[in-house]
Amino acid sequence: PGGAHKVLNPGLSFRKYMDRVDVMGYGPTHPRVAVVVVGDDRAKILSSVESIFGNTDIDRLFIVCAVMDGVESDPQLVKELTAIDQGSVPHWHGLRPDMHTTGSKAGSKEEDNEPHGNKIHVLFSKDKQGVAASRMDAADFISMLSKKHEQAGIKSAEEDLILLLMRSGSELTSRKWLPPVTSALIVPPPLMGVEDPTVALKVANAVSFGLEGAVESKAVSFDFSFKPLWVKPSAKDMALSDGDSFPTPALAGVATAMRFATFKQLPAQDLSLKDEWLANLDLSLNLWLCADGIDTIKDVTVDLKSEIFSKELITPKDSARFAAAWMGGAHAGRVFDAVTTTHTELTRLEWDTMLAHAKGLNDFPTGLQNKCRTFKWYVDEINSELSNDEESDSISGKAAAFVAPVKKEEPKKEEPKREEPKKEEPKKEEPKKEEPKIAPVVAEEKINLPDKPLEIPKS
């Protein structure tokens, strides 16, 4: 290893970094992949990891970080993952298939057991912390490992890792997934001889892997109750790439790839989100409003034998947190209307309290209006399922009507009670045209009997 790594000198030209791809199999234009798999089921974690090794060039694999959420330890899992790491399952080095022997065999060659270092790391969390927090724990480990490799001279700072987030139990189905994903995330320089290291090579978008089966070639959307929906991409979206890829308003979340730096720089990741769909929804809004969006590539698919989305409805508290972080008053009102179709007991006052509580939390994202696009832009340009609903003005009017009776009814009821007796007396006396005779009597009554006007409203 020593001789090969000596070429990693900070003073090397950009052209030589490109040469290094030919020698090492990875580099700035062909970065390695850091995979994160989150779950709590040993069998599902193992099936995902095996599919990664079986369908990914090992030379392009930086680390596979498996997070066991809500599991204190699992020695059997560690043992089986170690066996995979040592080559017990078929894998690939470039275009060459490989499977390491577990013992010495007559006639076996040394190159048949080509070493590839430790590629798997397991994180255990005794307490159930959820998908979002588990992913961030794995990302922190990857960041630390990346810095150590750079300090040791075995990784170039120009190599921006690709992050692949996989749901446990999902399986890669083809070895062809990495080249198109790389092309979608890393733009090669216009000329191979360019010496300028500042040339733009990276895009802040994400690739959502398609799912084999009935929903293949479909995008994911959601309504104002945040319920996930499968939708067909528009003809316009399909025509932009001749049907090879299309934008999707939200992540399916089975497998998602993006540059590692993109993930770390997203401004509003909510680590309190435990559910798979909610974590992916939050990630989707970050990517569309604060980065370059999400695309689904037609031939990049995964397999998942379990249900994709949970049938449980999102809670009003989580709905309020999303609305407070990403939406203005009109769209937040539409969320309230959608939530109260199933949570009929929820009052407007309780909803406003939830919004205020979310905004007061220490981890609540601030300043998004200066960093990100508006939710109105997202509705108008990206998520047609939301724009097909009622117009914002009609909803805001509906929300205002909700508030008006609460604030205006009380003063309207109290004021007429005190004013009516005062207005009725002069109205009755004026038509009689006997004002000079009656007026002094009324005046004397008010002076000599001051209690009477106060008794009338009480009765």
C-alpha positions as CSV (number, residue, x, y, z in Angstrom):
1,P,0.0,0.0,0.0
2,G,2.8,2.4,0.8
3,G,4.0,2.9,-2.8
4,A,0.5,3.4,-4.2
5,H,-0.4,6.0,-1.7
6,K,2.8,8.1,-2.2
7,V,1.1,9.7,-5.2
8,L,-1.3,11.5,-2.9
9,N,0.6,14.7,-2.6
10,P,-1.3,18.0,-2.0
11,G,1.0,19.6,-4.6
12,L,-0.1,17.3,-7.5
13,S,-1.8,18.8,-10.4
14,F,-5.5,18.2,-11.2
15,R,-4.4,16.1,-14.2
16,K,-2.6,13.7,-11.9
17,Y,-5.6,13.4,-9.7
18,M,-7.4,12.3,-12.8
19,D,-4.7,9.8,-13.6
20,R,-5.1,8.3,-10.1
21,V,-8.6,7.2,-11.1
22,D,-7.1,4.9,-13.7
23,V,-4.7,3.4,-11.1
24,M,-6.8,3.3,-8.0
25,G,-10.3,3.0,-9.4
26,Y,-11.6,6.2,-7.7
27,G,-10.9,9.9,-7.5
28,P,-12.6,13.3,-7.8
29,T,-14.6,12.4,-10.9
30,H,-15.3,8.8,-9.7
31,P,-15.7,9.3,-5.9
32,R,-16.2,6.4,-3.6
33,V,-19.5,5.6,-1.9
34,A,-20.4,5.7,1.8
35,V,-23.5,3.6,2.5
36,V,-25.8,4.0,5.5
37,V,-28.3,1.3,6.4
38,V,-30.6,2.0,9.3
39,G,-32.8,-0.7,10.9
40,D,-33.4,-3.0,13.9
41,D,-33.7,-6.3,12.2
42,R,-30.6,-8.4,11.7
43,A,-31.8,-10.3,8.7
44,K,-32.8,-7.1,6.8
45,I,-29.5,-5.4,7.6
46,L,-27.6,-8.5,6.3
47,S,-29.7,-8.7,3.1
48,S,-29.0,-5.0,2.3
49,V,-25.3,-5.3,3.0
50,E,-24.9,-8.4,0.9
51,S,-26.6,-6.7,-2.0
52,I,-24.2,-3.8,-1.7
53,F,-21.2,-6.0,-1.9
54,G,-22.6,-8.1,-4.7
55,N,-23.5,-5.1,-6.9
56,T,-20.9,-2.5,-6.2
57,D,-17.3,-2.2,-7.3
58,I,-15.4,-2.7,-4.1
59,D,-12.7,-0.2,-5.3
60,R,-15.5,2.4,-5.2
61,L,-16.8,1.5,-1.8
62,F,-15.5,3.7,1.0
63,I,-17.5,2.4,4.0
64,V,-20.8,0.6,4.8
65,C,-22.2,1.9,8.1
66,A,-25.0,-0.2,9.5
67,V,-26.9,1.4,12.3
68,M,-28.9,-0.9,14.7
69,D,-31.4,1.5,16.2
70,G,-32.8,0.4,19.5
71,V,-30.4,-2.5,19.8
72,E,-27.7,-2.5,22.4
73,S,-25.5,-5.2,20.9
74,D,-25.7,-8.2,18.5
75,P,-22.6,-10.3,18.4
76,Q,-24.0,-12.6,15.8
77,L,-24.6,-9.7,13.4
78,V,-21.1,-8.4,13.9
79,K,-19.8,-11.9,13.2
80,E,-21.8,-12.3,9.9
81,L,-20.9,-8.7,8.8
82,T,-17.2,-9.4,9.4
83,A,-17.4,-12.5,7.2
84,I,-18.9,-10.4,4.4
85,D,-16.2,-7.8,4.9
86,Q,-13.6,-10.5,4.5
87,G,-15.0,-11.6,1.1
88,S,-17.4,-14.4,2.0
89,V,-19.9,-13.2,-0.6
90,P,-19.3,-12.7,-4.3
91,H,-18.1,-9.1,-5.1
92,W,-16.4,-7.1,-7.7
93,H,-13.0,-5.4,-8.1
94,G,-13.6,-3.2,-11.1
95,L,-14.9,-5.5,-13.8
96,R,-13.4,-8.6,-12.2
97,P,-15.6,-10.8,-10.0
98,D,-14.1,-12.1,-6.7
99,M,-14.9,-14.3,-3.8
100,H,-12.4,-14.9,-1.1
101,T,-11.7,-18.4,0.1
102,T,-12.1,-19.1,3.8
103,G,-9.1,-21.4,4.0
104,S,-6.0,-22.5,2.0
105,K,-6.9,-24.6,-1.0
106,A,-4.6,-26.5,-3.3
107,G,-3.9,-24.5,-6.4
108,S,-5.4,-21.3,-5.1
109,K,-3.6,-18.1,-6.2
110,E,-2.8,-15.2,-3.9
111,E,-4.6,-12.7,-6.2
112,D,-7.8,-14.7,-5.8
113,N,-8.0,-13.3,-2.3
114,E,-7.4,-9.6,-3.1
115,P,-7.6,-7.6,0.2
116,H,-9.8,-4.6,0.3
117,G,-9.5,-3.4,3.9
118,N,-12.3,-3.0,6.4
119,K,-15.4,-1.8,4.6
120,I,-18.1,-2.4,7.2
121,H,-18.8,-0.6,10.5
122,V,-21.7,-1.2,12.9
123,L,-23.2,1.4,15.2
124,F,-25.5,0.3,18.0
125,S,-28.0,2.5,19.8
126,K,-29.6,1.1,22.9
127,D,-32.4,3.7,22.9
128,K,-34.6,4.0,19.9
129,Q,-33.7,7.4,18.4
130,G,-35.3,7.2,14.9
131,V,-34.2,7.3,11.3
132,A,-33.1,10.9,11.1
133,A,-30.9,10.8,14.2
134,S,-29.5,7.4,13.2
135,R,-28.5,8.7,9.8
136,M,-26.8,11.7,11.3
137,D,-24.8,9.5,13.7
138,A,-23.6,7.5,10.7
139,A,-22.8,10.7,8.8
140,D,-20.7,12.0,11.7
141,F,-18.7,8.7,11.7
142,I,-18.2,8.9,8.0
143,S,-17.0,12.5,8.3
144,M,-14.5,11.6,11.0
145,L,-13.2,8.6,9.0
146,S,-12.9,10.7,5.9
147,K,-10.8,13.3,7.7
148,K,-8.5,10.6,9.1
149,H,-7.9,9.2,5.6
150,E,-7.1,12.6,4.3
151,Q,-4.6,13.2,7.2
152,A,-3.0,9.8,6.5
153,G,-2.7,10.7,2.8
154,I,-4.9,7.9,1.6
155,K,-7.8,10.1,0.4
156,S,-7.7,13.3,-1.6
157,A,-9.7,16.3,-0.3
158,E,-10.9,16.7,-3.9
159,E,-12.8,13.4,-3.6
160,D,-16.3,14.3,-2.4
161,L,-17.8,11.0,-1.3
162,I,-21.2,9.9,-2.6
163,L,-23.7,9.1,0.3
164,L,-26.1,6.3,-0.3
165,L,-29.0,6.1,2.3
166,M,-30.6,2.6,2.2
167,R,-33.6,1.3,4.1
168,S,-32.9,-2.0,5.8
169,G,-34.3,-4.8,3.8
170,S,-33.8,-3.0,0.5
171,E,-31.6,-4.7,-2.0
172,L,-29.6,-3.4,-5.0
173,T,-30.5,-5.5,-8.0
174,S,-27.9,-4.5,-10.6
175,R,-24.2,-3.7,-10.9
176,K,-25.1,-0.9,-13.3
177,W,-26.4,1.5,-10.7
178,L,-23.1,3.4,-9.8
179,P,-22.1,4.9,-13.2
180,P,-25.5,6.7,-13.9
181,V,-25.7,7.9,-10.3
182,T,-22.1,9.3,-10.5
183,S,-23.0,11.1,-13.8
184,A,-26.0,12.6,-12.1
185,L,-24.1,13.9,-9.1
186,I,-20.6,14.7,-10.5
187,V,-20.0,16.7,-13.7
188,P,-16.6,16.0,-15.3
189,P,-14.5,19.0,-16.4
190,P,-14.8,20.2,-20.0
191,L,-11.1,19.5,-20.8
192,M,-9.0,16.7,-19.4
193,G,-6.0,19.0,-19.3
194,V,-7.6,21.8,-17.2
195,E,-5.3,22.7,-14.3
196,D,-7.9,24.8,-12.5
197,P,-9.0,22.8,-9.3
198,T,-11.9,25.2,-8.8
199,V,-13.7,24.0,-11.9
200,A,-17.3,23.0,-11.0
201,L,-17.5,19.2,-10.6
202,K,-20.4,18.8,-8.2
203,V,-24.1,19.2,-8.1
204,A,-26.3,19.6,-5.0
205,N,-29.1,17.3,-6.1
206,A,-30.1,13.8,-5.1
207,V,-31.1,10.6,-6.9
208,S,-34.1,8.6,-5.7
209,F,-33.8,5.0,-6.7
210,G,-36.9,3.5,-8.4
211,L,-38.7,0.5,-6.9
212,E,-39.1,-2.6,-9.0
213,G,-42.7,-3.7,-9.6
214,A,-46.0,-1.9,-10.0
215,V,-44.7,1.5,-8.9
216,E,-41.7,1.5,-11.2
217,S,-41.2,4.7,-13.2
218,K,-43.5,6.6,-10.8
219,A,-42.7,9.7,-8.8
220,V,-43.6,10.3,-5.1
221,S,-45.8,13.2,-4.0
222,F,-47.9,14.1,-1.0
223,D,-51.0,16.1,-0.1
224,F,-51.6,18.7,2.7
225,S,-52.1,15.9,5.2
226,F,-48.5,14.8,4.3
227,K,-49.8,11.4,3.0
228,P,-47.5,9.9,0.4
229,L,-48.8,9.4,-3.1
230,W,-47.5,7.6,-6.2
231,V,-48.0,9.7,-9.3
232,K,-47.0,9.5,-12.9
233,P,-44.5,12.0,-14.1
234,S,-45.8,14.5,-16.6
235,A,-45.1,14.2,-20.3
236,K,-43.1,17.4,-20.1
237,D,-40.8,16.0,-17.3
238,M,-40.3,12.8,-19.2
239,A,-39.5,14.6,-22.5
240,L,-36.6,16.6,-20.8
241,S,-34.5,13.5,-20.7
242,D,-36.2,11.3,-23.3
243,G,-37.7,9.3,-20.5
244,D,-34.3,8.3,-18.9
245,S,-35.0,10.3,-15.7
246,F,-37.6,12.6,-14.2
247,P,-38.0,14.8,-11.2
248,T,-39.9,13.5,-8.1
249,P,-41.4,15.9,-5.6
250,A,-40.5,13.6,-2.7
251,L,-38.2,10.7,-1.9
252,A,-39.5,7.1,-1.8
253,G,-36.8,6.6,0.7
254,V,-35.9,3.1,-0.2
255,A,-32.5,4.2,-1.5
256,T,-31.3,7.7,-2.0
257,A,-27.9,9.0,-3.3
258,M,-26.4,12.4,-3.1
259,R,-23.0,14.0,-2.5
260,F,-21.9,13.6,1.1
261,A,-21.2,17.3,1.4
262,T,-24.8,18.1,0.2
263,F,-26.3,16.0,3.0
264,K,-24.1,17.7,5.6
265,Q,-24.9,21.2,4.4
266,L,-28.7,20.9,4.3
267,P,-29.9,23.6,6.7
268,A,-33.1,22.2,8.3
269,Q,-32.7,18.5,9.2
270,D,-35.1,17.6,12.0
271,L,-33.4,14.9,14.1
272,S,-36.6,14.3,16.1
273,L,-38.3,12.5,13.2
274,K,-38.4,8.8,14.0
275,D,-40.5,7.5,11.1
276,E,-39.0,6.6,7.8
277,W,-41.5,8.6,5.7
278,L,-41.2,11.7,7.9
279,A,-37.4,11.7,7.8
280,N,-37.5,11.3,4.0
281,L,-40.2,14.1,3.7
282,D,-38.0,16.5,5.6
283,L,-35.0,15.5,3.5
284,S,-37.1,16.0,0.3
285,L,-38.1,19.6,1.3
286,N,-34.5,20.4,2.1
287,L,-33.3,19.1,-1.3
288,W,-36.0,20.9,-3.3
289,L,-36.1,24.2,-1.4
290,C,-32.5,24.5,-0.3
291,A,-30.5,22.5,-2.9
292,D,-31.0,21.3,-6.5
293,G,-33.9,18.9,-6.2
294,I,-34.4,15.2,-6.7
295,D,-34.4,13.0,-9.8
296,T,-35.3,9.4,-10.4
297,I,-33.2,7.5,-13.0
298,K,-35.2,5.0,-14.9
299,D,-32.7,2.1,-14.7
300,V,-31.5,2.6,-11.2
301,T,-33.8,0.5,-9.0
302,V,-33.9,-1.5,-5.8
303,D,-36.1,-4.3,-4.5
304,L,-38.0,-4.1,-1.2
305,K,-40.3,-7.0,-0.1
306,S,-41.9,-5.1,2.8
307,E,-44.4,-2.2,2.7
308,I,-42.8,1.1,1.5
309,F,-44.9,3.5,3.5
310,S,-46.3,3.2,7.0
311,K,-50.1,3.2,7.2
312,E,-50.0,5.3,10.3
313,L,-51.2,8.8,9.9
314,I,-48.8,11.7,10.7
315,T,-49.6,13.2,14.1
316,P,-50.9,16.8,14.4
317,K,-47.8,17.7,16.3
318,D,-45.5,16.6,13.5
319,S,-47.7,18.2,10.9
320,A,-47.5,21.5,12.8
321,R,-43.7,21.2,13.0
322,F,-43.5,20.8,9.2
323,A,-45.9,23.6,8.6
324,A,-44.0,25.9,11.0
325,A,-40.6,25.2,9.4
326,W,-41.5,25.3,5.7
327,M,-44.7,27.1,5.1
328,G,-46.3,30.5,5.3
329,G,-49.6,31.3,7.0
330,A,-51.9,30.4,4.1
331,H,-50.3,27.0,3.4
332,A,-50.2,26.2,7.2
333,G,-53.9,26.9,7.2
334,R,-54.4,24.3,4.5
335,V,-52.5,21.8,6.5
336,F,-54.8,22.5,9.5
337,D,-57.8,21.9,7.3
338,A,-56.4,18.6,6.1
339,V,-55.4,17.5,9.6
340,T,-58.8,18.2,11.1
341,T,-60.5,15.9,8.6
342,T,-59.1,13.0,10.6
343,H,-58.5,14.8,13.9
344,T,-61.9,16.5,14.2
345,E,-61.3,17.3,17.9
346,L,-58.3,19.6,17.1
347,T,-59.2,23.3,17.6
348,R,-57.6,26.3,15.9
349,L,-56.2,27.4,19.2
350,E,-54.5,24.1,19.8
351,W,-53.1,24.2,16.3
352,D,-51.7,27.7,16.7
353,T,-50.2,26.6,20.0
354,M,-48.5,23.7,18.3
355,L,-47.0,26.0,15.7
356,A,-45.8,28.4,18.4
357,H,-44.3,25.5,20.3
358,A,-42.4,24.2,17.3
359,K,-41.0,27.6,16.5
360,G,-39.8,28.0,20.1
361,L,-37.7,24.7,20.2
362,N,-33.9,25.1,20.3
363,D,-33.4,22.9,17.2
364,F,-36.0,24.8,15.1
365,P,-34.4,26.0,11.9
366,T,-34.1,29.7,11.5
367,G,-33.4,32.0,8.6
368,L,-34.7,29.6,5.9
369,Q,-36.2,32.5,4.0
370,N,-32.7,33.7,3.4
371,K,-31.3,30.3,2.4
372,C,-34.1,28.5,0.6
373,R,-36.9,28.9,-1.9
374,T,-40.4,29.5,-0.7
375,F,-43.0,26.8,-0.3
376,K,-45.2,28.6,-2.8
377,W,-42.5,28.1,-5.4
378,Y,-42.5,24.4,-4.5
379,V,-46.2,24.2,-4.9
380,D,-46.3,26.1,-8.2
381,E,-43.3,24.5,-9.8
382,I,-42.7,21.0,-8.4
383,N,-45.7,19.4,-6.5
384,S,-48.7,19.6,-8.7
385,E,-50.7,17.5,-6.3
386,L,-50.7,20.5,-3.9
387,S,-51.4,23.1,-6.6
388,N,-54.5,21.2,-7.7
389,D,-56.1,21.9,-4.3
390,E,-58.0,25.1,-3.5
391,E,-56.2,28.4,-4.1
392,S,-54.2,29.9,-1.2
393,D,-56.5,32.9,-0.9
394,S,-59.6,30.8,-0.4
395,I,-57.8,28.8,2.3
396,S,-56.5,31.9,4.1
397,G,-60.0,33.3,4.0
398,K,-61.3,30.1,5.5
399,A,-58.7,30.2,8.2
400,A,-59.6,33.9,8.9
401,A,-63.2,32.9,9.3
402,F,-62.1,30.4,11.9
403,V,-60.5,33.1,14.0
404,A,-63.1,35.9,13.5
405,P,-65.9,34.4,15.6
406,V,-63.5,33.8,18.5
407,K,-62.1,37.4,18.7
408,K,-65.2,39.4,17.6
409,E,-68.2,37.7,19.1
410,E,-67.6,38.7,22.7
411,P,-67.4,42.5,22.3
412,K,-70.4,42.4,19.9
413,K,-72.6,40.7,22.4
414,E,-71.6,42.9,25.4
415,E,-71.8,46.3,23.8
416,P,-75.3,46.1,22.5
417,K,-76.7,45.1,25.9
418,R,-75.5,48.4,27.5
419,E,-76.3,50.6,24.5
420,E,-79.8,49.4,23.7
421,P,-81.6,50.9,26.7
422,K,-79.9,54.3,26.1
423,K,-80.8,54.3,22.4
424,E,-84.4,53.1,22.9
425,E,-85.5,55.9,25.3
426,P,-84.8,58.9,22.9
427,K,-86.2,57.0,19.9
428,K,-89.5,56.4,21.6
429,E,-89.8,59.9,23.0
430,E,-88.9,61.9,19.8
431,P,-92.0,60.9,17.7
432,K,-94.3,61.9,20.6
433,K,-93.2,65.6,20.1
434,E,-93.8,66.2,23.8
435,E,-90.1,66.4,24.6
436,P,-90.4,69.5,26.8
437,K,-92.8,67.7,29.1
438,I,-91.2,64.3,29.1
439,A,-87.6,65.2,29.1
440,P,-87.4,66.8,32.5
441,V,-89.2,63.8,34.0
442,V,-86.7,61.4,32.5
443,A,-83.9,63.7,33.7
444,E,-85.2,63.8,37.2
445,E,-85.6,60.1,37.3
446,K,-81.9,59.7,36.3
447,I,-80.8,62.0,39.0
448,N,-83.1,61.0,41.8
449,L,-83.1,57.2,41.0
450,P,-79.6,56.4,39.7
451,D,-80.1,52.6,40.3
452,K,-82.8,52.1,37.7
453,P,-80.6,52.3,34.5
454,L,-78.3,49.7,36.1
455,E,-81.1,47.3,36.9
456,I,-82.5,47.2,33.3
457,P,-79.5,45.4,31.7
458,K,-79.2,43.0,34.6
459,S,-82.8,41.8,34.1
